[in-house]
Amino acid sequence: MNIFERYLTVWVTLCIVIGIAMGQFFPDVFQAIGAMEVAQVNLPVGLLIWVMVIPMLIKVDFGALHEVRQHVRGIGVTLFVNWLVKPFSMAFLGWLFIRHWFAPLLPPDQIDSYIAGLILLAAAPCTAMVFVWSRLTNGDPLFTLSQVALNDTIMVFAFAPLVGLLLGISAITVPWATLVTSVVLYILIPVALAQLLRRVLLAKGHAAFDAAMEKIGPWSISALLATLVLLFAFQGEAIIQQPLVIALLAVPILIQVFFNSALAYWLNRALGEKHSVACPSALIGASNFFELAVAAAISLFGFHSGAALATVVGVLIEVPVMLLVVRVVNRTQGWYAKKQT
């Protein structure tokens, strides 16, 4: 992990402090930034999101899709957890914790928005960071690549219908036109541009490709942090008034991470898959493509929304929680192997 990835939680915390402070001292500046919109798309944020997402997607090799045949059981577990368990379990946890148990402690006008943000977070399976988690567990690199490629392919077609369905079940209304526009802007176009850039870079050789990725990799995290500064500049007043909100939003996210990673890990063991396959399968089920979730939340609900704040909480806890999951799957390799002996 590079320094940006390793200390992502520290950088996000700093962004919270800096963003809140700048929003309090320079409110006119951020109001002007917020007004830079075309068709409800904030132009500065749209640019930052592309810079954030595209370097992640360049790493994805859709040519690896044929590798899914090598580990059908592991891929089956990944798809089951990512698309049939994870989004629906998060919708349930949002309903249970945010709409009911924590509702008296939260601003009532943001309850729906918080739940929407949690759903957006769960409906976007991890893309880039799962390569890092897989390396830390000695995961099968071809399996990791193939499951990411397959997940991203499914996401192009399933993200909008799934989010629309779960928001509808949660009694949250979102215009379909806005949702589809978000998919086009933040999934379809970035995927197309990223794959075009990937081909151009690979045409120069793998060494040139690796060197280019080393240079543009930090752009993604830098754009994410800049987006977070803007978001917290708008959210600052609400956070100052109710600082407990971030901790409360973290609860369903943490439960989902541990539940989904444990479920995928156990299912792979029960089905007889190798540990090197079970690890990345469990890790992709636990983590999220939070860059996309943040982008969609801002596009659908705006900077000031609880949805945007909920997705950022996912960013805040991503690295320390996932490192804990990595440690658990590494330390339980002996227990996992007993099934196969």
Steps between C-alpha positions, in 0.01 A plus 500: 500500500630846417496780755165637375329161532662402830400823676171565320312528830743771617460696175121475518503621861714797398257572215215505751682758715622710206168487318295600805742784582506634143123480476468710813759761401429523124129424454463722193774316314334163550158632416647621168653154439168337582327721244722380212244254363378387162192273495539443876860384455757699694785560255795518745383184674428324169859566391641384834294182486629410155857554621410287802335210318685464169844403643323227700325365190818500289624214722203282405567254218165394355690246294533300823131410490581161348687411822168472687473144369801398707330569834127465446422442869701801617346723234155371594558595864628844399196571282257365760641714782561814292169513316244293693609548862702818545264769361191343658666445837611863502149618416377294797771633732423856390132444572575341839765737632439831323123501463427340836766450768709814432220720365455705822871595483499606133353801317157376382520675163815300410389148598406399144815655364725311742336170402540586130872565553546165671321324213717677241810391692391135510392488134849586373740202540867581553717547191855621565568454870408131485827444311684638804303285745552193282878553490510527880334157530696330219177477304490343155573798269315357199191428708513850650528657157221288351256570783566874480449497122176304536370720781572817304327358193192418705513841669464677164160337453381424854598803708211727396221235516626365833532843661161601362341182637650532848425870527142423397475225763631752754232750387764740363413665169776574250432611142602220264640751254739629767602148598566393141693823435720421800572152363593642160719776647671302773506142368453472122711795385784443753512127411522582128769766552695282741506203263608723212785640711589149611539385139711806412729446800533122449592559137822655634581188701429375851795690647365827360153409625626432854701824499196698384282343770756595763471861387123528461405276796531784758269717287207282600554537876583870462176563312310302763648710780424825316140383454477423872625848591223648287241264645591573862509872430130466415427249777693687770209671672298178530800309638579770756142490620485117513850347507356164607357447150825362355534238775136392462535463122810288549310232695301341211802532271721312748240228553465454126878474447542226759183315402569490126869415530424218747218367281712492184798351684286223653314424176825457309625262769174305499519466121861382506671801340867576568600752765666715233158531333294535817703800619440735204141373475439596864682829469313624194176422680608710796635810324338753268568707190460804723613745232196409291272506806615852593453616140151355471392637838611854415341480155168360626460683830751788504795613711287584800327163513522230761559255213829666412604498866409130540718398204791699641474313829564188291822659373601598853490146640600307186873451557517416873200267481623322188848457651328332794314265262830427322659410832213269592506303172878470521495374859220249432672328208562193718131478592407540133742224391347246740194480275717383211698235689 
